[in-house]
Amino acid sequence: MSRLRSSSLEIKEKGTEFLREQLDAAQKELKLKDEECVRLSHVRNQLEQELEELTASLFEEAHKMVREANVKQAAAEKQLKEAQGKIDVLQAEVSALKTLVLTSTPSSPNRQLHPQLLSPGSSRASSRPGGHTRNKSASGVLQLPTEPTPKDVALNREDKELDSVLFAEFLSWKEAPSLDRSSAFISRVYREDIGPCLSFTCSELSQSVQCAVENNSLTIEPIAMSSLHTVKALERGGPNGCRTPIETKCALSGMSRPCRHRIKLGDKENYYYISPSSRARITAVCNFFTYIRYIQQGLVRQDVQQMFWEVMRLRREMSVAKLGYFLTEES
């Protein structure tokens, strides 16, 4: 009996020890699984946070792109409308100017394109009351005081001879026409004609005028006599004493002259009164740039020698204007 009792105790102790070992092993395994669950939960939370941040960033970037696209679309539509308006205006101007250019050659110039070639009688006839007059921007060449006799015409007929250096420079420029001063042709014209012609006493304003002419943003317009009286009255300190012929200071030369025109530079609001001589010098340069731009745009349908002689004529106009000669409109 005692031996059986001791055997059962041993079996019971071994069973208890085995169960305790199984329990410890299960607890260790459970602890490892808890730690794994905590780690996975931390990873999940981190991924969820990163996903939220990424989603918010994507939405913000998408809204930003949409706003920028809307702004660009609005700006593009505005520019398109402005460009369409400018194109309509330019097409009308090009159509009219092309007609004039195509019908004008050095040997048979168009009288409307070159009003300085009109005879004195036709000029007076076109300026009588009730007739349509055009605001001429081209200044003419030297006007002779008397009509030449047939004998003088026969003896003093103007002739011309092509200069090989100038013609070679023009041909080189004609291959790729531009207003870049790196071209020998354009550089020479700036040095010999444009620069001296637009060199006035007021150097700062002269430079601004040249820039406006180059950018095709200069406006010349006639002024009413009432405006001249107002300007002179303000210079004298009041409205009285303005019954004599009006003279005001030319903004470019600084001399007191009868200023019948004023200029505006680009989009600026300021106007500058200019004398007839200053206007002749500016319009001579404008005429040169206008013809050069016509050649650039392919609007001139002439052979290269005709183009060359027309350019030389425009250069001669600048040379004559810078020496102080200009045509005046007879009333």
Beta strands, then each sheet from edge to edge (+ up, - down):
strand 1: 218-222
strand 2: 248-249
strand 3: 256-257
strand 4: 261-265
strand 5: 271-274
sheet 1: 1+ 4- 5+
sheet 2: 2+ 3-
end
